[in-house]
């Protein structure tokens, strides 16, 4: 079983314009709405790949009802804790030249009682065959150690944990030794105090250092440079696939979904890597945060090149 946890869901509003005119009138050429938030994006992608997950976290107000309804229509089981306020709307503005401007709302404040209720719900799903995917930001009222707390509590019941976060939230989560993580290049550089555009060898050493601390699987997303993978003793680097890019938003979430799906399917290490690269490449070809189709993923998997790291 895969359980995705989205502390701060959102309705993703994606608008396309010719060019953003600051302080002037902007006419929208196209608009798309999606149920979003990193964990929800993971659940949507897993569903598209043919898998199942339970989407959990916090929802509020009419926007929250919209998200719950969308997930239900897509056949994605969900079990959210409802809180006061209104789930946020995040607006992404795409210009014709590829420039992206994001306007993200803060989301509702969450009480300590609501946090504890979510923890109790998550424990009900915990077991040795469950993978918890903890990803994205947290709203006001949720403590920075929440991912570490969840990890420790579900680990006690034999569950696995995959974390995709940044900053202090990510750093504290690592103290609980999640089983899998998906940092991007910048997050790994910041965590280890490396210079921007650190060389491959520095990134390899950083990833290996995390493995030595007890984190078994590390997937490093590197945008146009591809990705690096460290799965136990297996290590590999893959160049980015040559695809037509429409939107890079959600590519990281797609890789997380691929990791989780491959884990549940008990795929081998190389198949897991191919799945990660193909799903994330497929995601950049779609509009907004929509996941790629399973058919497209199968086609892209054949184009993945795997280079062994020595």
C-alpha positions as a printed NumPy array, in Angstrom:
array([[  0.   ,   0.   ,   0.   ],
       [  1.127,   3.544,  -0.783],
       [ -0.066,   6.449,   1.373],
       [  0.692,   9.971,   0.162],
       [  0.653,  12.793,   2.692],
       [  0.002,  16.359,   1.521],
       [  0.068,  18.812,   4.402],
       [ -0.674,  21.833,   2.221],
       [ -2.78 ,  20.842,  -0.814],
       [ -3.809,  23.341,  -3.459],
       [ -5.926,  23.913,  -6.482],
       [ -3.348,  24.485,  -9.209],
       [ -4.432,  27.174, -11.652],
       [ -2.2  ,  27.252, -14.719],
       [ -2.561,  30.186, -17.111],
       [ -0.773,  30.748, -20.406],
       [ -0.102,  34.23 , -21.798],
       [  2.031,  35.741, -24.535],
       [  4.181,  37.846, -22.206],
       [  3.68 ,  39.008, -18.616],
       [  3.262,  42.782, -18.502],
       [  4.047,  43.962, -14.996],
       [  1.608,  46.684, -13.987],
       [ -0.393,  46.292, -17.197],
       [ -3.253,  44.291, -18.682],
       [ -2.574,  40.606, -19.343],
       [ -4.943,  38.568, -21.503],
       [ -5.003,  34.87 , -20.709],
       [ -4.867,  32.56 , -23.716],
       [ -5.508,  29.304, -21.875],
       [ -6.307,  28.238, -18.304],
       [ -6.193,  24.814, -16.615],
       [ -7.314,  23.759, -13.126],
       [ -5.973,  20.741, -11.251],
       [ -6.189,  19.23 ,  -7.791],
       [ -2.632,  19.764,  -6.615],
       [ -0.069,  19.693,  -3.859],
       [  3.   ,  17.461,  -4.092],
       [  1.54 ,  14.346,  -2.472],
       [ -1.676,  14.659,  -4.451],
       [  0.387,  14.945,  -7.647],
       [  2.126,  11.727,  -6.626],
       [ -1.214,   9.971,  -6.115],
       [ -2.497,  11.169,  -9.508],
       [  0.62 ,   9.856, -11.239],
       [  0.465,   6.494,  -9.466],
       [ -3.161,   6.19 , -10.571],
       [ -2.194,   6.946, -14.188],
       [  0.491,   4.262, -14.032],
       [ -2.126,   1.731, -12.973],
       [ -1.399,   1.704,  -9.24 ],
       [ -3.371,   2.651,  -6.156],
       [ -2.708,   4.938,  -3.221],
       [ -4.5  ,   6.646,  -0.365],
       [ -4.198,  10.448,  -0.365],
       [ -4.081,  12.   ,   3.115],
       [ -3.254,  15.323,   4.768],
       [ -5.332,  18.447,   5.482],
       [ -8.195,  19.969,   3.493],
       [-10.389,  23.008,   4.175],
       [-13.396,  24.873,   2.774],
       [-14.911,  24.75 ,  -0.691],
       [-11.523,  24.389,  -2.384],
       [-10.873,  21.349,  -0.22 ],
       [-14.231,  19.86 ,  -1.247],
       [-13.303,  20.413,  -4.888],
       [-10.025,  18.536,  -4.424],
       [-11.741,  15.651,  -2.609],
       [-14.338,  15.431,  -5.391],
       [-11.68 ,  15.435,  -8.119],
       [ -9.769,  12.65 ,  -6.383],
       [-12.962,  10.656,  -6.004],
       [-13.776,  11.07 ,  -9.691],
       [-10.295,   9.826, -10.564],
       [-10.768,   6.76 ,  -8.37 ],
       [ -8.14 ,   7.845,  -5.84 ],
       [ -9.022,   6.868,  -2.278],
       [ -8.581,   9.738,   0.185],
       [ -8.839,  10.169,   3.936],
       [ -8.063,  13.794,   4.833],
       [ -8.366,  15.622,   8.125],
       [-10.668,  18.619,   7.65 ],
       [ -9.647,  21.933,   9.227],
       [-11.029,  25.469,   9.412],
       [-10.271,  28.006,   6.678],
       [ -9.761,  27.49 ,   2.956],
       [ -7.384,  25.275,   1.02 ],
       [ -5.086,  27.462,  -1.076],
       [ -5.034,  28.136,  -4.801],
       [ -1.628,  28.3  ,  -6.496],
       [ -1.411,  30.23 ,  -9.759],
       [  1.277,  29.403, -12.314],
       [  1.768,  31.882, -15.141],
       [  3.486,  30.573, -18.287],
       [  4.809,  32.944, -20.926],
       [  5.335,  31.886, -24.531],
       [  9.134,  31.991, -24.143],
       [  8.951,  29.416, -21.324],
       [  9.234,  31.836, -18.399],
       [  7.292,  30.662, -15.352],
       [  5.954,  32.888, -12.562],
       [  4.339,  31.183,  -9.551],
       [  1.944,  32.805,  -7.077],
       [  1.406,  30.465,  -4.118],
       [ -1.059,  31.15 ,  -1.325],
       [ -0.15 ,  30.21 ,   2.288],
       [ -3.05 ,  27.842,   3.024],
       [ -5.099,  27.466,   6.236],
       [ -3.664,  27.43 ,   9.752],
       [ -3.724,  23.988,  11.382],
       [ -4.248,  23.329,  15.08 ],
       [ -2.206,  20.993,  17.266],
       [ -5.318,  18.834,  17.696],
       [ -5.642,  18.454,  13.929],
       [ -1.966,  17.458,  13.655],
       [ -2.449,  14.772,  16.291],
       [ -5.596,  13.528,  14.555],
       [ -3.648,  13.113,  11.307],
       [ -0.852,  11.25 ,  13.108],
       [ -3.406,   8.859,  14.575],
       [ -4.989,   8.313,  11.153],
       [ -1.603,   7.59 ,   9.578],
       [ -0.79 ,   5.013,  12.244],
       [ -3.976,   3.149,  11.321],
       [ -2.55 ,   2.597,   7.83 ],
       [  0.95 ,   1.687,   9.026],
       [  2.295,  -1.836,   8.546],
       [  5.193,  -3.678,   6.975],
       [  3.637,  -3.514,   3.491],
       [  2.967,   0.247,   3.551],
       [  5.075,   3.034,   2.06 ],
       [  4.36 ,   6.57 ,   3.244],
       [  5.227,   9.376,   0.832],
       [  5.815,  12.637,   2.719],
       [  6.244,  15.548,   0.343],
       [  5.864,  19.277,   0.033],
       [  5.513,  22.275,   2.32 ],
       [  3.57 ,  22.573,   5.55 ],
       [  0.953,  25.175,   6.557],
       [  1.01 ,  27.409,   9.64 ],
       [  0.56 ,  25.451,  12.849],
       [  2.342,  22.309,  11.681],
       [  5.737,  21.846,  13.4  ],
       [  8.911,  21.588,  11.336],
       [  9.649,  18.141,  12.768],
       [  6.374,  16.676,  11.479],
       [  7.982,  14.466,   8.835],
       [ 10.472,  13.15 ,  11.371],
       [  7.644,  12.425,  13.823],
       [  5.632,  10.575,  11.191],
       [  8.697,   8.595,  10.112],
       [  9.483,   7.429,  13.63 ],
       [  5.889,   6.468,  14.406],
       [  5.261,   4.439,  11.254],
       [  8.732,   2.876,  11.382],
       [  7.695,   1.338,  14.703],
       [  5.048,  -0.607,  12.784],
       [  7.438,  -1.697,  10.043],
       [  6.418,   0.815,   7.362],
       [  8.754,   2.419,   4.845],
       [  8.995,   6.192,   4.293],
       [  9.877,   8.279,   1.226],
       [ 10.558,  11.994,   1.859],
       [ 10.599,  14.816,  -0.701],
       [ 11.011,  18.171,   1.033],
       [ 13.454,  21.054,   1.294],
       [ 15.098,  23.383,   3.795],
       [ 14.702,  22.797,   7.516],
       [ 11.76 ,  20.471,   6.971],
       [ 14.015,  18.17 ,   4.939],
       [ 16.999,  18.445,   7.271],
       [ 14.992,  17.52 ,  10.359],
       [ 13.254,  14.682,   8.515],
       [ 16.65 ,  13.12 ,   7.776],
       [ 17.284,  12.753,  11.5  ],
       [ 14.576,  10.059,  11.578],
       [ 16.306,   8.119,   8.771],
       [ 13.599,   7.758,   6.109],
       [ 14.148,   4.813,   3.778],
       [ 14.018,   6.802,   0.537],
       [ 14.538,  10.459,  -0.385],
       [ 14.342,  12.484,  -3.596],
       [ 16.347,  15.696,  -3.262],
       [ 17.104,  17.811,  -6.292],
       [ 20.612,  19.03 ,  -7.025],
       [ 20.145,  22.371,  -5.221],
       [ 18.686,  20.739,  -2.095],
       [ 21.61 ,  18.319,  -1.883],
       [ 24.12 ,  21.138,  -2.388],
       [ 22.486,  23.251,   0.323],
       [ 22.291,  20.338,   2.758],
       [ 26.043,  19.709,   2.5  ],
       [ 27.148,  23.315,   2.053],
       [ 28.411,  22.687,  -1.477],
       [ 28.891,  25.383,  -4.062],
       [ 26.226,  25.788,  -6.731],
       [ 26.804,  23.438,  -9.673],
       [ 28.93 ,  21.093,  -7.58 ],
       [ 30.714,  18.434,  -9.613],
       [ 29.374,  14.914,  -9.919],
       [ 31.956,  13.505,  -7.528],
       [ 30.87 ,  15.913,  -4.769],
       [ 27.232,  14.944,  -5.276],
       [ 28.113,  11.245,  -5.207],
       [ 29.988,  11.679,  -1.928],
       [ 27.059,  13.591,  -0.441],
       [ 24.593,  10.874,  -1.437],
       [ 26.848,   8.11 ,  -0.153],
       [ 27.192,   9.977,   3.138],
       [ 23.407,   9.919,   3.533],
       [ 23.34 ,   6.21 ,   2.732],
       [ 25.939,   5.6  ,   5.419],
       [ 23.52 ,   7.254,   7.845],
       [ 20.879,   4.651,   7.054],
       [ 18.96 ,   6.035,   4.072],
       [ 18.859,   3.185,   1.588],
       [ 17.574,   4.787,  -1.619],
       [ 18.409,   8.261,  -2.952],
       [ 17.201,   9.676,  -6.249],
       [ 18.695,  13.048,  -7.168],
       [ 16.698,  14.95 ,  -9.787],
       [ 18.915,  17.262, -11.837],
       [ 16.604,  18.881, -14.38 ],
       [ 18.158,  19.12 , -17.825],
       [ 21.184,  17.166, -16.529],
       [ 19.075,  14.086, -15.831],
       [ 19.292,  12.203, -12.564],
       [ 21.504,  10.213, -10.214],
       [ 20.387,   7.109,  -8.349],
       [ 21.787,   5.327,  -5.32 ],
       [ 19.871,   2.159,  -4.416],
       [ 21.778,   0.141,  -1.882],
       [ 25.111,  -0.634,  -3.532],
       [ 23.736,   0.132,  -6.984],
       [ 24.545,   3.565,  -8.367],
       [ 23.833,   5.089, -11.753],
       [ 23.526,   8.348, -13.643],
       [ 21.088,   9.021, -16.489],
       [ 21.138,  11.904, -18.956],
       [ 17.845,  13.718, -19.439],
       [ 15.595,  12.385, -22.184],
       [ 15.17 ,  14.529, -25.279],
       [ 11.499,  15.503, -25.155],
       [  9.393,  18.549, -25.983],
       [  9.028,  20.489, -22.738],
       [  5.712,  22.109, -21.965],
       [  5.96 ,  22.521, -18.201],
       [  8.63 ,  21.496, -15.698],
       [  6.196,  21.849, -12.771],
       [  5.491,  18.439, -11.271],
       [  8.512,  16.652, -12.754],
       [  9.959,  16.055,  -9.29 ],
       [  6.61 ,  14.771,  -8.01 ],
       [  6.479,  12.42 , -10.991],
       [  9.868,  10.965, -10.064],
       [  8.675,  10.451,  -6.487],
       [  5.572,   8.678,  -7.799],
       [  7.747,   6.449,  -9.977],
       [  9.934,   5.536,  -6.992],
       [  6.887,   4.643,  -4.91 ],
       [  5.199,   2.706,  -7.709],
       [  8.374,   0.766,  -8.522],
       [  8.756,  -0.099,  -4.821],
       [  5.213,  -1.451,  -4.61 ],
       [  5.664,  -3.41 ,  -7.838],
       [  8.887,  -4.845,  -6.416],
       [ 10.782,  -3.758,  -9.527],
       [ 14.506,  -4.36 ,  -9.823],
       [ 16.945,  -1.482,  -9.412],
       [ 17.459,  -0.821, -13.128],
       [ 13.726,  -0.949, -13.822],
       [ 13.17 ,   1.513, -10.957],
       [ 15.676,   3.914, -12.526],
       [ 14.088,   3.608, -15.97 ],
       [ 10.662,   4.237, -14.481],
       [ 11.861,   7.349, -12.638],
       [ 13.461,   8.875, -15.719],
       [ 10.566,   8.038, -18.04 ],
       [  7.792,   9.27 , -15.736],
       [  9.553,  12.554, -14.931],
       [ 10.293,  13.139, -18.638],
       [  6.682,  12.413, -19.489],
       [  5.504,  14.883, -16.862],
       [  7.302,  17.833, -18.481],
       [  5.424,  17.104, -21.702],
       [  1.991,  17.66 , -20.117],
       [  0.013,  20.808, -19.33 ],
       [  0.03 ,  22.017, -15.715],
       [  0.52 ,  19.222, -13.189],
       [ -1.192,  16.503, -15.208],
       [  0.622,  13.131, -15.13 ],
       [  1.859,  11.352, -18.244],
       [ -0.067,   8.366, -19.593],
       [  1.131,   4.842, -18.921],
       [  1.523,   4.356, -22.691],
       [  3.836,   7.372, -22.981],
       [  5.882,   6.152, -20.011],
       [  6.409,   2.741, -21.638],
       [  7.63 ,   4.46 , -24.806],
       [ 10.007,   6.749, -22.914],
       [ 11.44 ,   3.903, -20.812],
       [ 13.013,   2.499, -23.983],
       [ 14.902,   5.78 , -24.467],
       [ 16.501,   5.854, -21.006],
       [ 20.284,   5.582, -21.003],
       [ 21.91 ,   4.301, -17.806],
       [ 25.548,   5.084, -17.014],
       [ 27.146,   3.203, -14.144],
       [ 28.924,   5.351, -11.56 ],
       [ 32.287,   3.991, -10.462]])
